[in-house]
Amino acid sequence: MDEKSELVVKTLVETDNYSVWRADEPDEEATFHLELNNVTVHFFKEEWEEFIELAKRLVA
């Protein structure tokens, strides 16, 4: 498989029940994945940035 066509996955943070990971797609699009027990929410980069802003407001 060509290196440029491989999916690159990186775990950003995790606990016993939750995790966040990033997938760098072959087309250079980054997607973010928020796993909450048995539910996974998928975000494109722009959506992820908006979600992070929302979370910051929540804890402020």
N, CA, C and O atoms as a CHARMM CRD file, in Angstrom:
* protein
*
  240
    1    1 MET  N      0.84500  -1.18000   0.00000 PROA 1      0.00000
    2    1 MET  CA     0.00000   0.00000   0.00000 PROA 1      0.00000
    3    1 MET  C      0.88800   1.23900   0.00000 PROA 1      0.00000
    4    1 MET  O      1.86300   1.31100   0.74800 PROA 1      0.00000
    5    2 ASP  N      0.55500   2.18800  -0.82000 PROA 2      0.00000
    6    2 ASP  CA     1.28800   3.44800  -0.91700 PROA 2      0.00000
    7    2 ASP  C      1.15300   4.22100   0.38700 PROA 2      0.00000
    8    2 ASP  O      0.05900   4.31500   0.94200 PROA 2      0.00000
    9    3 GLU  N      2.26900   4.78300   0.88600 PROA 3      0.00000
   10    3 GLU  CA     2.24500   5.51900   2.15300 PROA 3      0.00000
   11    3 GLU  C      1.23300   6.66100   2.11700 PROA 3      0.00000
   12    3 GLU  O      0.61400   6.95300   3.14000 PROA 3      0.00000
   13    4 LYS  N      1.04800   7.31000   0.97800 PROA 4      0.00000
   14    4 LYS  CA     0.13000   8.43500   0.87000 PROA 4      0.00000
   15    4 LYS  C     -1.32100   7.99800   0.98300 PROA 4      0.00000
   16    4 LYS  O     -2.18700   8.83700   1.22900 PROA 4      0.00000
   17    5 SER  N     -1.61700   6.71900   0.81100 PROA 5      0.00000
   18    5 SER  CA    -2.99200   6.24400   0.86400 PROA 5      0.00000
   19    5 SER  C     -3.33800   5.59900   2.20200 PROA 5      0.00000
   20    5 SER  O     -4.41700   5.02500   2.35300 PROA 5      0.00000
   21    6 GLU  N     -2.43100   5.69000   3.17300 PROA 6      0.00000
   22    6 GLU  CA    -2.69300   5.08500   4.47000 PROA 6      0.00000
   23    6 GLU  C     -3.36700   6.06200   5.42700 PROA 6      0.00000
   24    6 GLU  O     -3.07400   7.25700   5.42300 PROA 6      0.00000
   25    7 LEU  N     -4.25800   5.54600   6.23100 PROA 7      0.00000
   26    7 LEU  CA    -4.91300   6.30100   7.28100 PROA 7      0.00000
   27    7 LEU  C     -3.96700   6.35900   8.47500 PROA 7      0.00000
   28    7 LEU  O     -3.44200   5.33000   8.90100 PROA 7      0.00000
   29    8 VAL  N     -3.74900   7.55000   9.01700 PROA 8      0.00000
   30    8 VAL  CA    -2.88200   7.71300  10.18100 PROA 8      0.00000
   31    8 VAL  C     -3.76600   8.07600  11.36000 PROA 8      0.00000
   32    8 VAL  O     -4.44600   9.10200  11.33400 PROA 8      0.00000
   33    9 VAL  N     -3.76500   7.24300  12.39800 PROA 9      0.00000
   34    9 VAL  CA    -4.62700   7.43400  13.56300 PROA 9      0.00000
   35    9 VAL  C     -3.76400   7.73300  14.78400 PROA 9      0.00000
   36    9 VAL  O     -2.74800   7.08000  15.02200 PROA 9      0.00000
   37   10 LYS  N     -4.19100   8.73500  15.55000 PROA 10     0.00000
   38   10 LYS  CA    -3.46200   9.10100  16.76500 PROA 10     0.00000
   39   10 LYS  C     -4.45900   9.31400  17.89600 PROA 10     0.00000
   40   10 LYS  O     -5.39400  10.10300  17.75600 PROA 10     0.00000
   41   11 THR  N     -4.27200   8.62100  19.01400 PROA 11     0.00000
   42   11 THR  CA    -5.09000   8.84300  20.19600 PROA 11     0.00000
   43   11 THR  C     -4.62800  10.13100  20.85700 PROA 11     0.00000
   44   11 THR  O     -3.44900  10.27700  21.18100 PROA 11     0.00000
   45   12 LEU  N     -5.55000  11.06600  21.05900 PROA 12     0.00000
   46   12 LEU  CA    -5.20900  12.34900  21.65500 PROA 12     0.00000
   47   12 LEU  C     -5.30100  12.31000  23.17000 PROA 12     0.00000
   48   12 LEU  O     -4.44400  12.86200  23.86000 PROA 12     0.00000
   49   13 VAL  N     -6.33700  11.65800  23.69200 PROA 13     0.00000
   50   13 VAL  CA    -6.52500  11.53300  25.13700 PROA 13     0.00000
   51   13 VAL  C     -7.51400  10.39300  25.39700 PROA 13     0.00000
   52   13 VAL  O     -8.41000  10.13400  24.59300 PROA 13     0.00000
   53   14 GLU  N     -7.33400   9.71900  26.53700 PROA 14     0.00000
   54   14 GLU  CA    -8.28000   8.66400  26.88200 PROA 14     0.00000
   55   14 GLU  C     -8.33100   8.45000  28.38500 PROA 14     0.00000
   56   14 GLU  O     -7.36500   8.68500  29.11100 PROA 14     0.00000
   57   15 THR  N     -9.50200   7.99100  28.82300 PROA 15     0.00000
   58   15 THR  CA    -9.70900   7.58200  30.20200 PROA 15     0.00000
   59   15 THR  C    -10.24300   6.15200  30.14800 PROA 15     0.00000
   60   15 THR  O    -10.21000   5.51700  29.09400 PROA 15     0.00000
   61   16 ASP  N    -10.73200   5.64600  31.27500 PROA 16     0.00000
   62   16 ASP  CA   -11.27900   4.28900  31.27900 PROA 16     0.00000
   63   16 ASP  C    -12.50300   4.15200  30.37100 PROA 16     0.00000
   64   16 ASP  O    -12.71900   3.09700  29.77400 PROA 16     0.00000
   65   17 ASN  N    -13.30800   5.22300  30.26600 PROA 17     0.00000
   66   17 ASN  CA   -14.56500   5.12900  29.52300 PROA 17     0.00000
   67   17 ASN  C    -14.65600   6.00700  28.28400 PROA 17     0.00000
   68   17 ASN  O    -15.56900   5.83400  27.47700 PROA 17     0.00000
   69   18 TYR  N    -13.73700   6.93800  28.11600 PROA 18     0.00000
   70   18 TYR  CA   -13.83100   7.90100  27.02000 PROA 18     0.00000
   71   18 TYR  C    -12.50600   8.00400  26.28900 PROA 18     0.00000
   72   18 TYR  O    -11.44100   7.76800  26.86200 PROA 18     0.00000
   73   19 SER  N    -12.58900   8.36000  25.01600 PROA 19     0.00000
   74   19 SER  CA   -11.35600   8.62400  24.27800 PROA 19     0.00000
   75   19 SER  C    -11.63200   9.58500  23.13100 PROA 19     0.00000
   76   19 SER  O    -12.75200   9.69000  22.63000 PROA 19     0.00000
   77   20 VAL  N    -10.58600  10.27300  22.73800 PROA 20     0.00000
   78   20 VAL  CA   -10.62200  11.15700  21.58300 PROA 20     0.00000
   79   20 VAL  C     -9.44800  10.77800  20.70500 PROA 20     0.00000
   80   20 VAL  O     -8.31100  10.68900  21.17000 PROA 20     0.00000
   81   21 TRP  N     -9.73000  10.55700  19.43200 PROA 21     0.00000
   82   21 TRP  CA    -8.66000  10.22800  18.50400 PROA 21     0.00000
   83   21 TRP  C     -8.85100  10.96800  17.19900 PROA 21     0.00000
   84   21 TRP  O     -9.95700  11.35900  16.82700 PROA 21     0.00000
   85   22 ARG  N     -7.73200  11.14700  16.51700 PROA 22     0.00000
   86   22 ARG  CA    -7.69900  11.88900  15.25500 PROA 22     0.00000
   87   22 ARG  C     -7.26800  10.93100  14.15100 PROA 22     0.00000
   88   22 ARG  O     -6.35300  10.12600  14.32500 PROA 22     0.00000
   89   23 ALA  N     -7.93600  11.03400  13.03300 PROA 23     0.00000
   90   23 ALA  CA    -7.55200  10.25200  11.85500 PROA 23     0.00000
   91   23 ALA  C     -7.18900  11.22400  10.73900 PROA 23     0.00000
   92   23 ALA  O     -7.99600  12.06300  10.34000 PROA 23     0.00000
   93   24 ASP  N     -5.97400  11.09900  10.25000 PROA 24     0.00000
   94   24 ASP  CA    -5.54800  11.87700   9.09500 PROA 24     0.00000
   95   24 ASP  C     -5.79800  11.02000   7.86500 PROA 24     0.00000
   96   24 ASP  O     -5.12400  10.01600   7.63400 PROA 24     0.00000
   97   25 GLU  N     -6.77500  11.43700   7.08900 PROA 25     0.00000
   98   25 GLU  CA    -7.21800  10.67800   5.93200 PROA 25     0.00000
   99   25 GLU  C     -6.21400  10.81200   4.77900 PROA 25     0.00000
  100   25 GLU  O     -5.44100  11.77000   4.74200 PROA 25     0.00000
  101   26 PRO  N     -6.22200   9.86700   3.85000 PROA 26     0.00000
  102   26 PRO  CA    -5.31800   9.94700   2.70200 PROA 26     0.00000
  103   26 PRO  C     -5.50200  11.21200   1.86100 PROA 26     0.00000
  104   26 PRO  O     -4.55800  11.67200   1.21800 PROA 26     0.00000
  105   27 ASP  N     -6.71600  11.77600   1.86200 PROA 27     0.00000
  106   27 ASP  CA    -6.97400  12.99700   1.08700 PROA 27     0.00000
  107   27 ASP  C     -6.60200  14.26000   1.86300 PROA 27     0.00000
  108   27 ASP  O     -6.97600  15.36900   1.47900 PROA 27     0.00000
  109   28 GLU  N     -5.86300  14.08000   2.95400 PROA 28     0.00000
  110   28 GLU  CA    -5.35900  15.15900   3.80800 PROA 28     0.00000
  111   28 GLU  C     -6.43600  15.82100   4.66500 PROA 28     0.00000
  112   28 GLU  O     -6.18600  16.86700   5.26400 PROA 28     0.00000
  113   29 GLU  N     -7.62200  15.23500   4.73300 PROA 29     0.00000
  114   29 GLU  CA    -8.68000  15.71600   5.62400 PROA 29     0.00000
  115   29 GLU  C     -8.48400  15.07900   6.99400 PROA 29     0.00000
  116   29 GLU  O     -8.28000  13.86900   7.09900 PROA 29     0.00000
  117   30 ALA  N     -8.54600  15.88800   8.03400 PROA 30     0.00000
  118   30 ALA  CA    -8.44900  15.36100   9.39700 PROA 30     0.00000
  119   30 ALA  C     -9.85000  15.19000   9.95400 PROA 30     0.00000
  120   30 ALA  O    -10.69400  16.07600   9.81700 PROA 30     0.00000
  121   31 THR  N    -10.09500  14.05300  10.58000 PROA 31     0.00000
  122   31 THR  CA   -11.35300  13.83600  11.27100 PROA 31     0.00000
  123   31 THR  C    -11.05700  13.51600  12.73000 PROA 31     0.00000
  124   31 THR  O    -10.03300  12.91200  13.04900 PROA 31     0.00000
  125   32 PHE  N    -11.95300  13.92400  13.59800 PROA 32     0.00000
  126   32 PHE  CA   -11.80400  13.71800  15.03000 PROA 32     0.00000
  127   32 PHE  C    -12.95400  12.84200  15.49400 PROA 32     0.00000
  128   32 PHE  O    -14.07500  12.94700  14.99700 PROA 32     0.00000
  129   33 HSD  N    -12.65800  11.97000  16.46200 PROA 33     0.00000
  130   33 HSD  CA   -13.63000  10.97700  16.90900 PROA 33     0.00000
  131   33 HSD  C    -13.67200  11.00000  18.43200 PROA 33     0.00000
  132   33 HSD  O    -12.65600  10.81200  19.10200 PROA 33     0.00000
  133   34 LEU  N    -14.85400  11.23300  18.95800 PROA 34     0.00000
  134   34 LEU  CA   -15.09000  11.29600  20.39400 PROA 34     0.00000
  135   34 LEU  C    -15.87000  10.04800  20.78100 PROA 34     0.00000
  136   34 LEU  O    -17.03200   9.89700  20.40400 PROA 34     0.00000
  137   35 GLU  N    -15.23300   9.15200  21.53200 PROA 35     0.00000
  138   35 GLU  CA   -15.87600   7.90500  21.95400 PROA 35     0.00000
  139   35 GLU  C    -16.32700   8.03800  23.40200 PROA 35     0.00000
  140   35 GLU  O    -15.52600   8.28300  24.30400 PROA 35     0.00000
  141   36 LEU  N    -17.62900   7.87100  23.60100 PROA 36     0.00000
  142   36 LEU  CA   -18.24900   7.94700  24.92900 PROA 36     0.00000
  143   36 LEU  C    -18.91900   6.60800  25.18900 PROA 36     0.00000
  144   36 LEU  O    -20.06800   6.39000  24.80500 PROA 36     0.00000
  145   37 ASN  N    -18.19200   5.71700  25.84300 PROA 37     0.00000
  146   37 ASN  CA   -18.66200   4.33500  26.04200 PROA 37     0.00000
  147   37 ASN  C    -18.98300   3.72100  24.69000 PROA 37     0.00000
  148   37 ASN  O    -18.07300   3.50500  23.89000 PROA 37     0.00000
  149   38 ASN  N    -20.25600   3.43300  24.41100 PROA 38     0.00000
  150   38 ASN  CA   -20.60000   2.75600  23.15800 PROA 38     0.00000
  151   38 ASN  C    -21.09300   3.70700  22.07000 PROA 38     0.00000
  152   38 ASN  O    -21.65900   3.26100  21.07300 PROA 38     0.00000
  153   39 VAL  N    -20.88800   5.00500  22.24900 PROA 39     0.00000
  154   39 VAL  CA   -21.28600   6.00600  21.25700 PROA 39     0.00000
  155   39 VAL  C    -20.03400   6.70600  20.73400 PROA 39     0.00000
  156   39 VAL  O    -19.17800   7.12500  21.51300 PROA 39     0.00000
  157   40 THR  N    -19.93300   6.82900  19.42000 PROA 40     0.00000
  158   40 THR  CA   -18.83000   7.57300  18.82300 PROA 40     0.00000
  159   40 THR  C    -19.40200   8.71700  18.00100 PROA 40     0.00000
  160   40 THR  O    -20.29800   8.51600  17.18100 PROA 40     0.00000
  161   41 VAL  N    -18.87900   9.91700  18.22500 PROA 41     0.00000
  162   41 VAL  CA   -19.28400  11.09800  17.46900 PROA 41     0.00000
  163   41 VAL  C    -18.10900  11.47000  16.57200 PROA 41     0.00000
  164   41 VAL  O    -16.97700  11.58800  17.04000 PROA 41     0.00000
  165   42 HSD  N    -18.38200  11.65400  15.29100 PROA 42     0.00000
  166   42 HSD  CA   -17.35100  11.95700  14.31100 PROA 42     0.00000
  167   42 HSD  C    -17.45000  13.42900  13.90700 PROA 42     0.00000
  168   42 HSD  O    -18.54700  13.94200  13.68400 PROA 42     0.00000
  169   43 PHE  N    -16.31400  14.09900  13.81200 PROA 43     0.00000
  170   43 PHE  CA   -16.26200  15.50900  13.45100 PROA 43     0.00000
  171   43 PHE  C    -15.24500  15.73100  12.33600 PROA 43     0.00000
  172   43 PHE  O    -14.17400  15.12400  12.33400 PROA 43     0.00000
  173   44 PHE  N    -15.58100  16.59600  11.40000 PROA 44     0.00000
  174   44 PHE  CA   -14.56600  17.13100  10.50900 PROA 44     0.00000
  175   44 PHE  C    -13.84800  18.23700  11.26700 PROA 44     0.00000
  176   44 PHE  O    -14.33600  18.67600  12.30900 PROA 44     0.00000
  177   45 LYS  N    -12.70900  18.69800  10.77600 PROA 45     0.00000
  178   45 LYS  CA   -11.87000  19.65700  11.48800 PROA 45     0.00000
  179   45 LYS  C    -12.64600  20.90700  11.91300 PROA 45     0.00000
  180   45 LYS  O    -12.53600  21.33600  13.06200 PROA 45     0.00000
  181   46 GLU  N    -13.42000  21.49000  11.00900 PROA 46     0.00000
  182   46 GLU  CA   -14.16200  22.71100  11.33100 PROA 46     0.00000
  183   46 GLU  C    -15.20700  22.45200  12.42100 PROA 46     0.00000
  184   46 GLU  O    -15.40900  23.28800  13.30100 PROA 46     0.00000
  185   47 GLU  N    -15.85900  21.30700  12.36100 PROA 47     0.00000
  186   47 GLU  CA   -16.85200  20.94200  13.37500 PROA 47     0.00000
  187   47 GLU  C    -16.16500  20.70700  14.72100 PROA 47     0.00000
  188   47 GLU  O    -16.69100  21.09000  15.76600 PROA 47     0.00000
  189   48 TRP  N    -14.99600  20.08000  14.69200 PROA 48     0.00000
  190   48 TRP  CA   -14.24100  19.82000  15.91900 PROA 48     0.00000
  191   48 TRP  C    -13.86200  21.13300  16.59800 PROA 48     0.00000
  192   48 TRP  O    -14.00400  21.27300  17.81300 PROA 48     0.00000
  193   49 GLU  N    -13.38200  22.08400  15.81500 PROA 49     0.00000
  194   49 GLU  CA   -12.99900  23.37700  16.37000 PROA 49     0.00000
  195   49 GLU  C    -14.19500  24.07200  17.02200 PROA 49     0.00000
  196   49 GLU  O    -14.05100  24.68000  18.08300 PROA 49     0.00000
  197   50 GLU  N    -15.36200  23.98800  16.40400 PROA 50     0.00000
  198   50 GLU  CA   -16.57800  24.56600  16.98600 PROA 50     0.00000
  199   50 GLU  C    -16.97100  23.83000  18.26600 PROA 50     0.00000
  200   50 GLU  O    -17.38500  24.45900  19.23900 PROA 50     0.00000
  201   51 PHE  N    -16.84300  22.49900  18.27200 PROA 51     0.00000
  202   51 PHE  CA   -17.15600  21.71700  19.46300 PROA 51     0.00000
  203   51 PHE  C    -16.23000  22.08000  20.62100 PROA 51     0.00000
  204   51 PHE  O    -16.68100  22.20600  21.76000 PROA 51     0.00000
  205   52 ILE  N    -14.94100  22.24900  20.33600 PROA 52     0.00000
  206   52 ILE  CA   -13.98200  22.62800  21.37300 PROA 52     0.00000
  207   52 ILE  C    -14.33800  23.99500  21.94200 PROA 52     0.00000
  208   52 ILE  O    -14.25500  24.19200  23.15400 PROA 52     0.00000
  209   53 GLU  N    -14.73200  24.93900  21.10000 PROA 53     0.00000
  210   53 GLU  CA   -15.16300  26.25700  21.57300 PROA 53     0.00000
  211   53 GLU  C    -16.38800  26.11500  22.47800 PROA 53     0.00000
  212   53 GLU  O    -16.47200  26.78200  23.50900 PROA 53     0.00000
  213   54 LEU  N    -17.30900  25.28000  22.11500 PROA 54     0.00000
  214   54 LEU  CA   -18.49600  25.02500  22.93900 PROA 54     0.00000
  215   54 LEU  C    -18.10600  24.44500  24.29100 PROA 54     0.00000
  216   54 LEU  O    -18.62300  24.87400  25.32300 PROA 54     0.00000
  217   55 ALA  N    -17.19500  23.46900  24.29300 PROA 55     0.00000
  218   55 ALA  CA   -16.75100  22.85400  25.54200 PROA 55     0.00000
  219   55 ALA  C    -16.03800  23.86200  26.43300 PROA 55     0.00000
  220   55 ALA  O    -16.20700  23.84100  27.65200 PROA 55     0.00000
  221   56 LYS  N    -15.24100  24.74200  25.83500 PROA 56     0.00000
  222   56 LYS  CA   -14.56100  25.77000  26.62200 PROA 56     0.00000
  223   56 LYS  C    -15.57200  26.68800  27.30000 PROA 56     0.00000
  224   56 LYS  O    -15.38700  27.07500  28.45400 PROA 56     0.00000
  225   57 ARG  N    -16.62700  27.03200  26.59500 PROA 57     0.00000
  226   57 ARG  CA   -17.68600  27.88700  27.18100 PROA 57     0.00000
  227   57 ARG  C    -18.39900  27.16100  28.32100 PROA 57     0.00000
  228   57 ARG  O    -18.80000  27.78300  29.30500 PROA 57     0.00000
  229   58 LEU  N    -18.55000  25.87600  28.18800 PROA 58     0.00000
  230   58 LEU  CA   -19.23100  25.07300  29.19300 PROA 58     0.00000
  231   58 LEU  C    -18.46900  25.08200  30.51900 PROA 58     0.00000
  232   58 LEU  O    -19.08600  25.15900  31.58200 PROA 58     0.00000
  233   59 VAL  N    -17.15400  25.00700  30.47300 PROA 59     0.00000
  234   59 VAL  CA   -16.35700  24.91500  31.69800 PROA 59     0.00000
  235   59 VAL  C    -15.87100  26.27800  32.19500 PROA 59     0.00000
  236   59 VAL  O    -15.25000  26.37100  33.25400 PROA 59     0.00000
  237   60 ALA  N    -16.15400  27.32500  31.43200 PROA 60     0.00000
  238   60 ALA  CA   -15.71400  28.67000  31.83600 PROA 60     0.00000
  239   60 ALA  C    -16.57800  29.22500  32.96000 PROA 60     0.00000
  240   60 ALA  O    -16.34900  30.34300  33.42100 PROA 60     0.00000
